[in-house]
Amino acid sequence: MKKIEFLSEAGEMLGDIAIKGISVAEIQKFLEEIDNESFEYFSLYYDEENKILCIEEERGVIFPQYGHFITKISDSKYRHCFDFV
C-alpha cells in the first residue's frame, strides 16, 4: 500500500486524469515532496460531480505537523484541486 493514494468514488485506484487541468501524477508528486512525516497513510477520492479531491481516510496523524502539511497545500497552486483547503 502506498502512503498517499488517490481513489475513484467506487474506491478503485484513480487513473491518470486531470483535475482542474493538473494531472493526478503531478499532484501526487507535489504531496510526496511536501510530506513532513505527519501521517502514516493519506487517501483521497475524486468527487466526479464536483471535479475535486476529497479526503477519504487519514491514519497516524501527528499534530501540529499535519496542520503544516495542509497549510502547504492551501498555499500552493494545487489548492483549487482539493475541497479541504
N, CA, C and O atoms as CSV, one atom per row, in Angstrom:
chain,resi,resn,atom,element,x,y,z
A,1,MET,N,N,0.845,-1.180,0.000
A,1,MET,CA,C,0.000,0.000,0.000
A,1,MET,C,C,0.890,1.242,0.000
A,1,MET,O,O,1.860,1.333,0.752
A,2,LYS,N,N,0.539,2.185,-0.853
A,2,LYS,CA,C,1.266,3.443,-0.909
A,2,LYS,C,C,0.875,4.314,0.278
A,2,LYS,O,O,-0.197,4.137,0.858
A,3,LYS,N,N,1.730,5.237,0.630
A,3,LYS,CA,C,1.448,6.153,1.739
A,3,LYS,C,C,0.364,7.157,1.359
A,3,LYS,O,O,-0.477,7.511,2.186
A,4,ILE,N,N,0.384,7.616,0.110
A,4,ILE,CA,C,-0.614,8.554,-0.395
A,4,ILE,C,C,-1.294,7.902,-1.586
A,4,ILE,O,O,-0.639,7.543,-2.564
A,5,GLU,N,N,-2.623,7.747,-1.499
A,5,GLU,CA,C,-3.363,7.107,-2.579
A,5,GLU,C,C,-4.489,8.004,-3.071
A,5,GLU,O,O,-5.045,8.811,-2.325
A,6,PHE,N,N,-4.804,7.837,-4.342
A,6,PHE,CA,C,-5.906,8.537,-4.986
A,6,PHE,C,C,-6.899,7.487,-5.458
A,6,PHE,O,O,-6.526,6.554,-6.169
A,7,LEU,N,N,-8.155,7.630,-5.070
A,7,LEU,CA,C,-9.175,6.640,-5.381
A,7,LEU,C,C,-10.332,7.266,-6.154
A,7,LEU,O,O,-10.581,8.469,-6.068
A,8,SER,N,N,-11.027,6.428,-6.903
A,8,SER,CA,C,-12.264,6.875,-7.544
A,8,SER,C,C,-13.361,6.834,-6.485
A,8,SER,O,O,-13.137,6.345,-5.377
A,9,GLU,N,N,-14.539,7.342,-6.819
A,9,GLU,CA,C,-15.650,7.283,-5.869
A,9,GLU,C,C,-16.004,5.837,-5.516
A,9,GLU,O,O,-16.522,5.568,-4.433
A,10,ALA,N,N,-15.724,4.908,-6.435
A,10,ALA,CA,C,-16.006,3.491,-6.204
A,10,ALA,C,C,-14.929,2.822,-5.351
A,10,ALA,O,O,-15.054,1.643,-5.019
A,11,GLY,N,N,-13.869,3.557,-4.990
A,11,GLY,CA,C,-12.815,3.014,-4.140
A,11,GLY,C,C,-11.677,2.362,-4.900
A,11,GLY,O,O,-10.783,1.777,-4.289
A,12,GLU,N,N,-11.693,2.452,-6.217
A,12,GLU,CA,C,-10.620,1.883,-7.029
A,12,GLU,C,C,-9.530,2.921,-7.226
A,12,GLU,O,O,-9.766,4.119,-7.077
A,13,MET,N,N,-8.330,2.451,-7.564
A,13,MET,CA,C,-7.225,3.378,-7.816
A,13,MET,C,C,-7.604,4.324,-8.953
A,13,MET,O,O,-8.139,3.901,-9.978
A,14,LEU,N,N,-7.323,5.586,-8.757
A,14,LEU,CA,C,-7.658,6.606,-9.737
A,14,LEU,C,C,-6.629,6.593,-10.854
A,14,LEU,O,O,-5.424,6.588,-10.601
A,15,GLY,N,N,-7.104,6.586,-12.071
A,15,GLY,CA,C,-6.207,6.627,-13.218
A,15,GLY,C,C,-5.582,8.005,-13.350
A,15,GLY,O,O,-5.749,8.856,-12.476
A,16,ASP,N,N,-4.881,8.219,-14.411
A,16,ASP,CA,C,-4.191,9.490,-14.615
A,16,ASP,C,C,-5.121,10.502,-15.275
A,16,ASP,O,O,-4.981,10.805,-16.460
A,17,ILE,N,N,-6.065,11.017,-14.504
A,17,ILE,CA,C,-6.967,12.043,-15.003
A,17,ILE,C,C,-6.411,13.416,-14.647
A,17,ILE,O,O,-5.453,13.528,-13.882
A,18,ALA,N,N,-7.011,14.447,-15.199
A,18,ALA,CA,C,-6.627,15.815,-14.850
A,18,ALA,C,C,-7.723,16.411,-13.977
A,18,ALA,O,O,-8.912,16.263,-14.258
A,19,ILE,N,N,-7.305,17.079,-12.928
A,19,ILE,CA,C,-8.218,17.765,-12.026
A,19,ILE,C,C,-7.924,19.250,-12.146
A,19,ILE,O,O,-6.845,19.716,-11.780
A,20,LYS,N,N,-8.894,19.981,-12.660
A,20,LYS,CA,C,-8.726,21.427,-12.888
A,20,LYS,C,C,-7.474,21.692,-13.720
A,20,LYS,O,O,-6.758,22.668,-13.496
A,21,GLY,N,N,-7.221,20.795,-14.696
A,21,GLY,CA,C,-6.098,20.964,-15.603
A,21,GLY,C,C,-4.763,20.426,-15.112
A,21,GLY,O,O,-3.754,20.581,-15.799
A,22,ILE,N,N,-4.729,19.799,-13.943
A,22,ILE,CA,C,-3.482,19.277,-13.370
A,22,ILE,C,C,-3.610,17.764,-13.220
A,22,ILE,O,O,-4.598,17.278,-12.669
A,23,SER,N,N,-2.630,17.027,-13.701
A,23,SER,CA,C,-2.704,15.562,-13.640
A,23,SER,C,C,-2.563,15.065,-12.197
A,23,SER,O,O,-1.912,15.687,-11.358
A,24,VAL,N,N,-3.199,13.925,-11.949
A,24,VAL,CA,C,-3.094,13.291,-10.633
A,24,VAL,C,C,-1.640,12.966,-10.330
A,24,VAL,O,O,-1.205,13.085,-9.184
A,25,ALA,N,N,-0.885,12.557,-11.341
A,25,ALA,CA,C,0.532,12.235,-11.136
A,25,ALA,C,C,1.295,13.461,-10.629
A,25,ALA,O,O,2.141,13.332,-9.744
A,26,GLU,N,N,1.014,14.635,-11.169
A,26,GLU,CA,C,1.688,15.864,-10.713
A,26,GLU,C,C,1.281,16.206,-9.286
A,26,GLU,O,O,2.119,16.605,-8.477
A,27,ILE,N,N,-0.002,16.051,-8.977
A,27,ILE,CA,C,-0.486,16.335,-7.612
A,27,ILE,C,C,0.155,15.364,-6.632
A,27,ILE,O,O,0.568,15.769,-5.545
A,28,GLN,N,N,0.245,14.092,-6.997
A,28,GLN,CA,C,0.861,13.103,-6.110
A,28,GLN,C,C,2.326,13.443,-5.866
A,28,GLN,O,O,2.799,13.368,-4.732
A,29,LYS,N,N,3.040,13.810,-6.907
A,29,LYS,CA,C,4.451,14.175,-6.758
A,29,LYS,C,C,4.592,15.357,-5.794
A,29,LYS,O,O,5.474,15.354,-4.936
A,30,PHE,N,N,3.736,16.353,-5.933
A,30,PHE,CA,C,3.752,17.506,-5.031
A,30,PHE,C,C,3.514,17.074,-3.583
A,30,PHE,O,O,4.248,17.487,-2.686
A,31,LEU,N,N,2.494,16.246,-3.351
A,31,LEU,CA,C,2.198,15.800,-1.986
A,31,LEU,C,C,3.349,15.001,-1.395
A,31,LEU,O,O,3.646,15.129,-0.207
A,32,GLU,N,N,3.994,14.188,-2.200
A,32,GLU,CA,C,5.151,13.418,-1.714
A,32,GLU,C,C,6.318,14.340,-1.375
A,32,GLU,O,O,7.056,14.080,-0.424
A,33,GLU,N,N,6.488,15.405,-2.138
A,33,GLU,CA,C,7.578,16.361,-1.869
A,33,GLU,C,C,7.357,17.133,-0.568
A,33,GLU,O,O,8.313,17.429,0.148
A,34,ILE,N,N,6.100,17.459,-0.261
A,34,ILE,CA,C,5.837,18.252,0.951
A,34,ILE,C,C,5.547,17.379,2.168
A,34,ILE,O,O,5.332,17.896,3.264
A,35,ASP,N,N,5.538,16.060,1.982
A,35,ASP,CA,C,5.280,15.137,3.091
A,35,ASP,C,C,6.281,15.403,4.205
A,35,ASP,O,O,7.491,15.302,4.004
A,36,ASN,N,N,5.765,15.744,5.381
A,36,ASN,CA,C,6.615,16.049,6.532
A,36,ASN,C,C,6.519,14.966,7.609
A,36,ASN,O,O,6.765,15.221,8.788
A,37,GLU,N,N,6.155,13.749,7.180
A,37,GLU,CA,C,6.057,12.600,8.091
A,37,GLU,C,C,5.022,12.831,9.194
A,37,GLU,O,O,5.179,12.330,10.307
A,38,SER,N,N,3.965,13.586,8.886
A,38,SER,CA,C,2.931,13.887,9.884
A,38,SER,C,C,1.749,12.932,9.805
A,38,SER,O,O,0.745,13.136,10.488
A,39,PHE,N,N,1.850,11.899,8.988
A,39,PHE,CA,C,0.791,10.900,8.887
A,39,PHE,C,C,1.390,9.597,8.369
A,39,PHE,O,O,2.438,9.585,7.724
A,40,GLU,N,N,0.689,8.492,8.673
A,40,GLU,CA,C,1.114,7.182,8.177
A,40,GLU,C,C,0.492,6.880,6.822
A,40,GLU,O,O,1.130,6.278,5.959
A,41,TYR,N,N,-0.759,7.302,6.637
A,41,TYR,CA,C,-1.499,6.996,5.418
A,41,TYR,C,C,-2.490,8.118,5.153
A,41,TYR,O,O,-3.108,8.655,6.072
A,42,PHE,N,N,-2.628,8.462,3.876
A,42,PHE,CA,C,-3.490,9.577,3.464
A,42,PHE,C,C,-4.118,9.173,2.134
A,42,PHE,O,O,-3.405,8.961,1.153
A,43,SER,N,N,-5.447,9.064,2.091
A,43,SER,CA,C,-6.087,8.733,0.818
A,43,SER,C,C,-7.123,9.788,0.472
A,43,SER,O,O,-7.790,10.361,1.333
A,44,LEU,N,N,-7.223,10.015,-0.818
A,44,LEU,CA,C,-8.152,10.999,-1.361
A,44,LEU,C,C,-9.040,10.306,-2.375
A,44,LEU,O,O,-8.610,9.365,-3.042
A,45,TYR,N,N,-10.277,10.767,-2.495
A,45,TYR,CA,C,-11.113,10.254,-3.575
A,45,TYR,C,C,-11.532,11.415,-4.455
A,45,TYR,O,O,-11.643,12.557,-4.010
A,46,TYR,N,N,-11.761,11.089,-5.709
A,46,TYR,CA,C,-12.143,12.081,-6.699
A,46,TYR,C,C,-13.663,12.164,-6.767
A,46,TYR,O,O,-14.327,11.210,-7.171
A,47,ASP,N,N,-14.207,13.309,-6.371
A,47,ASP,CA,C,-15.638,13.582,-6.450
A,47,ASP,C,C,-15.935,13.962,-7.899
A,47,ASP,O,O,-15.652,15.081,-8.325
A,48,GLU,N,N,-16.502,13.031,-8.643
A,48,GLU,CA,C,-16.720,13.231,-10.075
A,48,GLU,C,C,-17.717,14.343,-10.366
A,48,GLU,O,O,-17.575,15.049,-11.364
A,49,GLU,N,N,-18.716,14.510,-9.518
A,49,GLU,CA,C,-19.724,15.545,-9.746
A,49,GLU,C,C,-19.130,16.946,-9.610
A,49,GLU,O,O,-19.384,17.819,-10.441
A,50,ASN,N,N,-18.339,17.154,-8.559
A,50,ASN,CA,C,-17.755,18.468,-8.303
A,50,ASN,C,C,-16.350,18.620,-8.870
A,50,ASN,O,O,-15.777,19.710,-8.839
A,51,LYS,N,N,-15.790,17.515,-9.394
A,51,LYS,CA,C,-14.456,17.501,-10.007
A,51,LYS,C,C,-13.390,18.062,-9.065
A,51,LYS,O,O,-12.668,19.007,-9.383
A,52,ILE,N,N,-13.329,17.426,-7.881
A,52,ILE,CA,C,-12.409,17.875,-6.835
A,52,ILE,C,C,-11.981,16.681,-5.980
A,52,ILE,O,O,-12.696,15.682,-5.903
A,53,LEU,N,N,-10.820,16.785,-5.342
A,53,LEU,CA,C,-10.326,15.734,-4.455
A,53,LEU,C,C,-10.812,15.969,-3.028
A,53,LEU,O,O,-10.772,17.090,-2.521
A,54,CYS,N,N,-11.267,14.902,-2.396
A,54,CYS,CA,C,-11.763,14.950,-1.021
A,54,CYS,C,C,-10.993,13.927,-0.185
A,54,CYS,O,O,-10.540,12.910,-0.711
A,55,ILE,N,N,-10.845,14.192,1.099
A,55,ILE,CA,C,-10.162,13.243,1.977
A,55,ILE,C,C,-11.053,12.034,2.199
A,55,ILE,O,O,-12.214,12.164,2.586
A,56,GLU,N,N,-10.499,10.865,1.953
A,56,GLU,CA,C,-11.185,9.593,2.199
A,56,GLU,C,C,-10.800,9.058,3.576
A,56,GLU,O,O,-11.659,8.665,4.365
A,57,GLU,N,N,-9.488,9.051,3.852
A,57,GLU,CA,C,-9.005,8.481,5.108
A,57,GLU,C,C,-7.640,9.057,5.458
A,57,GLU,O,O,-6.812,9.317,4.585
A,58,GLU,N,N,-7.427,9.250,6.752
A,58,GLU,CA,C,-6.125,9.680,7.279
A,58,GLU,C,C,-5.816,8.758,8.461
A,58,GLU,O,O,-6.674,8.521,9.311
A,59,ARG,N,N,-4.599,8.246,8.506
A,59,ARG,CA,C,-4.198,7.390,9.626
A,59,ARG,C,C,-2.864,7.863,10.177
A,59,ARG,O,O,-1.999,8.335,9.439
A,60,GLY,N,N,-2.713,7.727,11.489
A,60,GLY,CA,C,-1.446,8.046,12.130
A,60,GLY,C,C,-1.090,9.520,12.074
A,60,GLY,O,O,0.081,9.876,11.940
A,61,VAL,N,N,-2.090,10.376,12.176
A,61,VAL,CA,C,-1.878,11.823,12.073
A,61,VAL,C,C,-1.180,12.352,13.325
A,61,VAL,O,O,-1.529,11.984,14.446
A,62,ILE,N,N,-0.190,13.218,13.115
A,62,ILE,CA,C,0.558,13.854,14.205
A,62,ILE,C,C,0.342,15.360,14.096
A,62,ILE,O,O,0.643,15.973,13.072
A,63,PHE,N,N,-0.182,15.940,15.166
A,63,PHE,CA,C,-0.395,17.391,15.205
A,63,PHE,C,C,0.708,18.044,16.005
A,63,PHE,O,O,1.207,17.405,16.932
A,64,PRO,N,N,1.129,19.259,15.725
A,64,PRO,CA,C,0.621,20.201,14.728
A,64,PRO,C,C,1.226,20.024,13.338
A,64,PRO,O,O,0.866,20.755,12.414
A,65,GLN,N,N,2.133,19.073,13.175
A,65,GLN,CA,C,2.812,18.889,11.888
A,65,GLN,C,C,1.834,18.673,10.734
A,65,GLN,O,O,2.051,19.173,9.630
A,66,TYR,N,N,0.755,17.924,10.992
A,66,TYR,CA,C,-0.234,17.662,9.946
A,66,TYR,C,C,-0.878,18.969,9.476
A,66,TYR,O,O,-1.155,19.142,8.289
A,67,GLY,N,N,-1.107,19.865,10.398
A,67,GLY,CA,C,-1.644,21.187,10.043
A,67,GLY,C,C,-0.706,21.931,9.107
A,67,GLY,O,O,-1.159,22.634,8.204
A,68,HIS,N,N,0.588,21.784,9.313
A,68,HIS,CA,C,1.577,22.424,8.436
A,68,HIS,C,C,1.527,21.804,7.037
A,68,HIS,O,O,1.677,22.510,6.040
A,69,PHE,N,N,1.316,20.496,6.963
A,69,PHE,CA,C,1.178,19.799,5.676
A,69,PHE,C,C,-0.023,20.358,4.907
A,69,PHE,O,O,0.088,20.674,3.723
A,70,ILE,N,N,-1.160,20.477,5.578
A,70,ILE,CA,C,-2.377,21.009,4.940
A,70,ILE,C,C,-2.172,22.469,4.536
A,70,ILE,O,O,-2.654,22.886,3.483
A,71,THR,N,N,-1.474,23.243,5.347
A,71,THR,CA,C,-1.195,24.642,5.007
A,71,THR,C,C,-0.357,24.741,3.743
A,71,THR,O,O,-0.587,25.622,2.915
A,72,LYS,N,N,0.613,23.845,3.587
A,72,LYS,CA,C,1.427,23.852,2.361
A,72,LYS,C,C,0.552,23.612,1.132
A,72,LYS,O,O,0.778,24.203,0.076
A,73,ILE,N,N,-0.440,22.748,1.276
A,73,ILE,CA,C,-1.372,22.520,0.168
A,73,ILE,C,C,-2.186,23.787,-0.083
A,73,ILE,O,O,-2.355,24.205,-1.229
A,74,SER,N,N,-2.687,24.393,0.983
A,74,SER,CA,C,-3.506,25.609,0.869
A,74,SER,C,C,-2.759,26.762,0.221
A,74,SER,O,O,-3.359,27.588,-0.467
A,75,ASP,N,N,-1.460,26.820,0.437
A,75,ASP,CA,C,-0.646,27.912,-0.098
A,75,ASP,C,C,-0.083,27.607,-1.491
A,75,ASP,O,O,0.664,28.413,-2.047
A,76,SER,N,N,-0.431,26.468,-2.046
A,76,SER,CA,C,0.155,26.041,-3.318
A,76,SER,C,C,-0.758,26.346,-4.507
A,76,SER,O,O,-1.906,26.758,-4.342
A,77,LYS,N,N,-0.226,26.136,-5.687
A,77,LYS,CA,C,-1.020,26.304,-6.907
A,77,LYS,C,C,-2.032,25.167,-7.070
A,77,LYS,O,O,-2.898,25.229,-7.943
A,78,TYR,N,N,-1.925,24.137,-6.240
A,78,TYR,CA,C,-2.814,22.978,-6.312
A,78,TYR,C,C,-4.063,23.121,-5.436
A,78,TYR,O,O,-4.944,22.262,-5.481
A,79,ARG,N,N,-4.149,24.171,-4.655
A,79,ARG,CA,C,-5.226,24.329,-3.668
A,79,ARG,C,C,-6.616,24.193,-4.271
A,79,ARG,O,O,-7.522,23.681,-3.612
A,80,HIS,N,N,-6.802,24.633,-5.486
A,80,HIS,CA,C,-8.133,24.582,-6.108
A,80,HIS,C,C,-8.540,23.159,-6.516
A,80,HIS,O,O,-9.665,22.951,-6.972
A,81,CYS,N,N,-7.646,22.185,-6.358
A,81,CYS,CA,C,-7.952,20.786,-6.675
A,81,CYS,C,C,-8.558,20.047,-5.490
A,81,CYS,O,O,-9.030,18.922,-5.649
A,82,PHE,N,N,-8.555,20.656,-4.302
A,82,PHE,CA,C,-8.972,19.999,-3.063
A,82,PHE,C,C,-10.177,20.698,-2.453
A,82,PHE,O,O,-10.343,21.908,-2.603
A,83,ASP,N,N,-11.022,19.927,-1.763
A,83,ASP,CA,C,-12.182,20.519,-1.094
A,83,ASP,C,C,-11.903,20.920,0.346
A,83,ASP,O,O,-12.756,21.541,0.980
A,84,PHE,N,N,-10.730,20.582,0.881
A,84,PHE,CA,C,-10.471,20.798,2.308
A,84,PHE,C,C,-9.525,21.939,2.607
A,84,PHE,O,O,-9.101,22.100,3.751
A,85,VAL,N,N,-9.182,22.738,1.606
A,85,VAL,CA,C,-8.263,23.859,1.846
A,85,VAL,C,C,-8.958,25.180,1.646
A,85,VAL,O,O,-8.340,26.233,1.804
